[in-house]
Amino acid sequence: MAKQPVDYEALLSTIEASFPMVQILDKDGKIVNEDIMPDLSDDELVELMRRMVWSRVLHDRSMALARQGRLGFYAPTMGQEASQLASHFAFKKQDWFYPGYRDVPQLIQHGLPVSQAFLWSRGHVEGNNYPEDLHAIPPQIIIGAQFIQAMGNAVGQKMAGKEDEVTFTYTGDGGSSQGDVYEGMNFAGRYKAPVVFFIQNNGYAISTPREKQSAANTLAQKAAAAGIPGVQVDGMDPLAVYAVTKQAREWAAAGNGPVLIETITSRFGPHSTSGDDPTRYREQESFDYWEQRDPLIRFRNFLTEKGLWSEEQEEKLIEETKEEIKQAAKEADQAPKMKISDFLKNMYNEPGQNIKEQIEKYEAKESK
């Protein structure tokens, strides 16, 4: 019998072995990989923890505001603080950020006022009126489309000869099943665009488990088809996320092209406030497993052991953040109510006669 030309099982195992998960801190906050510890000062470590705690409070207060009817669409972030804030910590203000709808914490840290983030959630036009020095666009609602947009911006950066400036963007494991995600990576890889792509693998595309979305053992390996590096990292480990992201940014900024980073993380709550109930499709064991790997607990243990963090510091920060968010919500409440006539004016640069008549009609009603 002739020898088979290819050993398919060996081929698959070889591919899967090429994407090990990078980790520095274990679930208890103990260092397990000293060799790749990032060069962060004590002040920087504390600042990263502050941002992660801030994000958890933002989540808690946003959920409360949504229940009060003071927010519109909201995508919970609890559990993804390391994946989101530790990755953002590695970028610079001049870098361009193309967020998805779950990436509001990074958007605020990049420079968007909290009040405007709340207005965006409410669907208010002023929520999209960004400061000129903010290198970001409003969160993308279309799943995965931000990869195409980010690629376009990064190609533009390269054509313009921008130095030490990259683009970065995020989607979820569900987004990785969309054609836009591969197309964005493929085009960016072809032109060596300076962009860092993130797939936040939180286990569920709304209610669809990760294992039902793709036969690929990792989502990081999807980068190989686009000819770009892909890496999987423990998304509950802020030090590993930061270290991998910093290296990816340096790689892209040096003209080497894109990188895809898959962060293994978990959202502790629902997909959104739009009627999702995770207890209908997740077992209690799943919640217990991931809560034991809570990024805040992990990093808190690490910093407390180093004498850099205390319960008093955290409580003070929580109260300060609550007050910041309270004031931001009040500011958002004071935004002028939108008018139907304004919708029409904003939609049409040169309205036709029928639209002009509608504008006049609604202006007459709104003036009463």
PyMOL commands that set and color helices and strands:
alter all, ss='L'
color gray80, all
select helices_A, chain A and resi 8-17+34-36+42-67+81-88+104-109+114-122+125-128+145-159+175-177+179-190+210-212+220-226+238-256+278-280+284-291+295-305+311-333+340-347+353-366
alter helices_A, ss='H'
color red, helices_A
select strands_A, chain A and resi 21-22+96-98+167-172+195-201+204-205+208-209+230-234+259-264
alter strands_A, ss='S'
color yellow, strands_A
deselect
rebuild
show_as cartoon
